[in-house]
Amino acid sequence: MAPHLGPAFQGYNLAAQVHFDLRPRYLADAAVGPSLLGSCHAPHRSDRVWTVDTRCHGWGDDGRCIHGLVAHLSAPARWKGAVTSGSLSRSGLILLVTTLLTLVVAVIASGYVAPERWRDFSIAVCAYLAAGTVARYGLVILQMQQRHKTYAMMEGLRALLQLVFPISIMLMKSDSFLAISLASSLGMLTAGLAAGFAAATKVVPGPARFTHREFFYLGIPIVAVALVGFGLANMERVFLKFYHGASAVALFAAVYALARQPVDFVANALNMGAFPEIVGRFDEDGGPAAAALLTQFLALIFTFSLPIAALLAALGHDIAELLLPKSYDGPFNLLFGVIAGSVVCINLADIVYSTVVLAHKKAWLFVISKLFGSAAAILLCFLLIPNLAETGAVMALAGGAVANLLVCMIISERLTPVPLPWRTLAISLAVSTMMGIVSSFVSHKLADINVAPRLALAGSAAVFIFIAANALCYPKQTRSVMRRFAATCGVLQ
């Protein structure tokens, strides 16, 4: 990225990162309802089913990843996947009102966050909020309709447009963070409209399936979780802005976005199928059966997420050299590694152990874990950021993530204990360590060549170790995967 883009990149990240967590992605999810990925059959309720959604919510592709919690009473099980026009009209009206309130709060808050350029900052934030509302509304409807392939396509389109549009503005030699931010919002809006049109084709006529009272009764705990979790999600940026200025926020935000995405990619893929399966197993077969399945998903997260975190820690400097402006400087290997590890902890809490809490229909317990996580993060921000800047910020993030995970584990264990897959954890740690050492060695030996082929070769060496080590440790599973792959390619009948 050319040096003249540095100020624009910093401003764009500031607009995207220093914000108050009253975003319409929460409001849209609460208004529309969760994705009906599965049904959690509530005891003694033959006519209705509880459905709950835990998904990764963030500020576009650059933001802090916060797992939202949305719950409501859905239609009878025989209507699974059907979305009525009455439900959309009622939720749409609630969404419109709450979004307008959010925009007012955003304009006022912008004056405190960026008083030196309040006008541009408030326009950028409001545009992003409005675009996010439209996008999340359409995407949630697609999830409610269980059109997961279409949903994935639209999410991919959103990510692509939010990358292409801002880069196009940058290539036009624009150094305005407002122009870049508006381009990102336009990408999200375009994908949201496409998702909305796709969802509209499958809407069925009918009345609303929830009352205003049900909506607000079940929505208030979600707001409480979001507010309590504010410190865990955002305070690092606020402290960085106060002590070290917008440039420190931009560096932290950029590294966070790059380190978060690969880890979340795996977690979100697992969560899409894991959550409904686990809760359904809990309702049908009881807690021990659900715990056994959760142990398997823990093993999957360890197997895939820990090597990714190790690779990011080993190659953080090379990734930053390839993707970030030359003016950005810092201990990138440390920053990438700590952030990736923190995101793994957050995913373990929000995907694995939180599912136990949701299965027991005690969502208010999330307030406790988020409270401890936020308190730890804020305390560490006070202690570390003034002297350590970005390094202190990632340490504060890690402290909050670990505190949140530990409390969530304690709460979960009191409800339904989930055995840890110790063998898989040990193997994953060993494989991750080997991957990190080898990729770092390759990168160091090839330091004189261009960063892109250096990254490719170091990453390829790590991937080879990952495949070989897992094939040796899990031969039966490897043979099964190879057979399926061969069958998919048409080699086997």
N, C-alpha and C positions, 0 to 999 in steps of 0.2 A: 504494500500500500504506500502510495507516494507520501512524502513528508508533509505536503501542503494539506493533506486530508486529516492530519492529526487533530486540529481544533474542532473540525466538524465531527470527527469520530468521538472525541471526548464529549462534545455537547450532546450528540445523539445518545450516547450511553448514559449521560446524566439524565436526560429526559426519560429514558426508558427504565432507569434503575432507581433514582431517588424519587419515590412516590409513596403515597399513602395507600394502604391495602384495602381501599374501598372500591374494588374494581368490578366492572360488570361481568367478568367471567364468573365470579361468585354469584352475582345477582342473576345472571342468565341461568346458571345451573340450578339455583334455588327456585327460580320462576318456572322454568320448563320442566324440571324434574330430572332424575338421574337416567342414565342409560340403562335400559332393561336388559342388562347382560345376563341376568339370571334371576330367579325368583327365590326369595327367602320365605318359606311358608311359615307364617306365624301360628303358634298353637292356638286352637279354638277360634280360628278365623277362617271359615270355609269359603267366604265370599270375596275376601281380599287377600293380597299378599303384600308383605313389606319388601320394598326394593331399595337398595342403598348403593350409592356409587362413590368410589374413592378413585380419583384420577389426579394426574399431575397437572396442576394449574400454574402457569407462569406468565410473566409479562412478555408476551411474544416468545421469540426464541432466545432472547437475551436476558430474560429476567430470572428472578429468584424462583426456584421451583418450590411451590407450596402445594401440598396435597389437600384439596378441598374435600369436604365431607357433606354430602347432600342426601337427604332422606325424605321420602314422602309415601303416602298410601297410593298405590297404583291401582290399575284395573284388575278385575278378576284374572286368574291365571290363564283361562281359556282365551283371553284377549291379548296375551303376551305379544308384544311387538306392535300392537295397534295404537295409533295416536289419533285422538279425535280433534276435530276443529274447535270444539268448545274448550277443551283443555288448552289448546294453543292460544285462543283468544284471551282467556283469563290470565294465563301466564304471561302473554305478551303485554297486556295492560299493566300488570304488576312490574314487569321488567322495564317498561317505558318510564313509569313513575320513579322507580328506584334509580334508574340510570340518570334521569334528570337531576335528582338529588346528588348523585355522585359527581356529576359535572360541576355543580355549584361548589361542592366541597373541594374538588380538584383545583378550581380557579382560585379559591381562597388559599389553599395549601401551597399553591405555586408561588405565591407572594412570600412565603416563609422559606421555601426550599431554594428558590433561585430569584431573590429580589432584584439582582442586577439585570436580569432579562426576563422579567415576569411575563411580559406579553407573549414573547415567542414560546416560552416554556409552557404557559397555560394552554396555548393553542395546540402545541404538540401533544401534550398530555390528554387534552379533551378529544382531539382527533383519534388518538390511540384508544381511548376508552370507548368512544362511539363505534369505531370499527370493531373492537373486540366484542362489544355487545352483539352486533350483527353476526359476527363469525361464530361466537359461542352458541348463540340461539340456534342457528342452522345445524351446527355440528352435534349439539345435544339431541336435537330432534332425530337426526340420523341414528344416533346411538339408541334412542328409545325405540326406534323402528328395527333395531338389531341389524342394520345394514352396515356391517363392520367393514366390508371391502370398500364401499363408497365412502365411509367415514375416513378410512385410511388414505384413500385417494385425495380427499379434500384437505386433510391435514398435510399431506405431502405437497399439494398445490399451494397451501398457505405458506408453508416453510419456503418453498421455491420462490414464490412471488416476493416474500419478505426479504429474501436474499437478493434477488435480481433487481428489483426496483431501486433500493438504496444504492446498490453498486452502480446502476446506470446513472443515478444522479451524481455520484462521486466521479465517474468517468467524464461527466460533462464539466468537470473542474469546479463544481460547486463546493464552497466551504461553509455552507449554511447548515447548521444542525437541524434547523426547522424544516428545510427542504428534504433532508435525509429522513427525518422522523415522519414527515407526511408521506413520503414515498413508501415507507414501511407500513404505515396505516392503510395506504391505498392497496397494498398487496393483501393485507388481512381482510379488508372490506371486499375486495374482488372475490377472494376465496369464500368468504362468508355468504355473499350473494349467490355464488354458485351452489354452495351447500344448501342454502335455503330453497332454491329452485328445485334441486334434486329431492329434498325432503318433501316438498309440497306435492309431488306426484303420488305419494303414498299415504297422504293424510285421509282419514276416513271421517265421514260426517257423524256427529254425535255430541252429546252434552259434555260439559267439563266433568272430570272424574275426581276432582278434589274441591273442597270449599276454601274460601279465604281463611277461615279459622284453622283448618288443617295445615294450610301452607305456612301461616305465620307461626303456628305452634311448633312445627317441625323445622322452620327456618331460623328461628331465634337462636337455638344452640349453634347453628353454623356460623352466624354472625359473631357469637361469643368466641368460638374457636378461632375465627379469623383475627379478631381483635387481640385476644390473648397471645396468639402466635405471631403477632407483629414483630416482637423483638427478635424472635428466632429467624424471621424471614428478611428483615429489612434494616435492622439497627446498625449493622456494619457500615452500610452506605451513608447513613445519617452521620455517624461519628467521623467517618472519613471526610465527608464534605465539610464538617465543622472544623476539624483539626488540620486537614491537609489540602482541602480544595477540590475542585471538580476533576482535576487531572488524576488524582488518586482514586476517585470514584470510577472514572472511566477505565483505568487499568484494572481495578478489582472486578468491575462488571464484565469487561471483555474476557478476562481469564476465567471468571466464573461461568460465563456462557459456554466457552469452549470446553471446560472440564466437565460441566454438568451434562451436556447433551449425550455423549456416548454412554454414560452410566444410566441415565434416564431412559435411553432408547431401549435397553435391555429390560429395565424394570417395568416400563409401560407395556411392553409386549407381553410380559408375564402377567401383569395385573389385569389386562383385558380379559384373559380367560380364567385366571386364577380366582378372582374374587367371587364370581357367581358359582363356580364349582365348589369352592370351599364352604360358602355359606349354605348352599344347597345340601352338601354333605352333612353339615352340622344339623340342619333341620330334619334331615331324613334318618341319619344314622347316629347322631349324637356327637358330643365333644371329642371323644377319643379318635373317632374316624376322621373328623376335620383336622385334629392336631397331627395325625399321621400324614395327611395330605399337605398340611402346612410345612411339615418337616421336609417333604420332597421339594416344595417351592423354595424353602430356605437353601437347600442344596443347589438348586438351579441358580439362585442369586449369587451364592458364593462362587460357583463354578465360572460364571460369566462376568460378574461385576468386579470381583477382586483382581483378575488379570487386567481388565481395562484400566482400573485405577492404578495398578503398578506400571502399566505402559505409559499412562499420562504423566506419572511422576518421573519416569526415566527420560521421557522425550519432551517434557514441557518446554524447555528452552528452544528446541528445534521447532515445535509447533508455534510458539510465539514469534520466532524469527520469520516463519513462513507467512503467518496470518496477521500479525499486529504491526502497527507503524514502528518505524525504527526509533522513534522518540520514546517508545515505551521501554522501560528498563526495570528489572527486578529479579528476585530469585525465583524464576519461573518454575523450575523443577519442584521446589518446595510448595509454591502456590498451587500448581496443578495437582500435586499429590494430596495435599491436605484437603483441598476442595473436593476432589474425587472421593476421598475417604469419607468426608462429611456427607456427601450425597448418598453414598452407600448406606450410611447409618440412618439417614432420613428415610430412604426407601424401605429399609428393614422395619422401621417403626410404622410407617404409613401404609405399607402394603401387607406385611406379614402379621405383625402383632396387633395392629389396629383392626384387622379383619376379625379377630377373636372378639374384640369389644363390640364391633358392629353385629356380629352373629348373636351376641347376647342382648342386643337392642339397648345398649347403654352408651349412646354416643356422647352424653355429657361428660363421660370420663376423659374424653380427649382434652378437655379444658385443663385437667390436672397435669398431663404430660407436657402440653404446650406451655403451661405456666412455668414449669420447672426449666424447660428448654429456653424459654425467653429470658427468664431471670438469669440463668447461667450465661447466656450470650451477652446480655446487657452489662452484667458485672465484668465480664472479660473485656468487653469493648472499652469500658472505663479504664481498666488496668493496662491494656496492651496497645490500643490504637494510638494514643498520643505519642508514644515513643517508637513503635514498630510499624506504623502506617499499614500498608497492605498485608504484611506478614502478621501483624497483630489482628487484622480483620479476619484472615482465614483461621487463625487460632481461636478467635472468639466464635466463629461459625462452627468450628469443630467441637468446641466445648458445649455449645448449645445443642448441637446434633446428638452428641453422646449422652448428655443429660436427658434429652427427650426420649432417646431410645431406651435408656435404662429404666426410666419411670414407666414407659409404655410396656416394657417387658415385665416389670413387676405387676402392673395392673393385669396384663394378659395372663400371667401365671396364676394369679388368684382366681381367675375365671376358668380358664382351660389351659393347663400346662402344655407347652409345645416343645418336644424334645429337640435338642440341637443335633444336627448331623455332624458329629465331631470328626469322623473320618473324612468326609467331604471337605470340611473346613480346613483340616490339616493339609490335604492334597492341594486344595486351592491356594493356600498360603505358600506352599512349596513351589507350585507351578508359577504363581505370580512373582515370587522372588527370582526364580530363574529367568522368567521373561524380562523382568526389569533389568537384571544384571547383563544379560546378553544384548538387549536392545541398546542399553547405555554404552556397552563396550563397542558395538558396531558403530554407533553414532560418533563416539570419540575417535575411533580409528579413521573414520571417513570425514573428519571435520573439515578437510580442505575442499571437498566437492560441494556442489550446489545443495541447498537444504532440502529441496523436493526429492531428488533421488536418495539422499541420505535418510530421510524419513521413511521412504518406501522400503529401502533395504533393511533398516533397523526394525521396522514394523513387520516385514515379511519373516525375518529371523524369529521374532517373538511369536508370530502366528504358527510357525512351524513347530516351535517348542510346545505351544499350547495343544496343537493337534496330536503330536506324538505322545506327550505326557498323558493326556486324557485317554488316548487309545490304549496305552499300557495299563492305566489304572482302571479303566472301564471297558474291557474288551467286548463284553456282551452288548452293551449299549452302542459301542462303535460299529459293530457288525450290523446291528439293527438300522442305524442311521445310514450306513453305506448301502444296504439293500433298498431302503426307501429312496435314497438318492438315485440309485441305478434304475429303479422302477420309474421314477419321475422322468428320467432322461430317456426312457423307452428301451433301455438295455434289457430289462427283464419284463416278462409278460405278467 
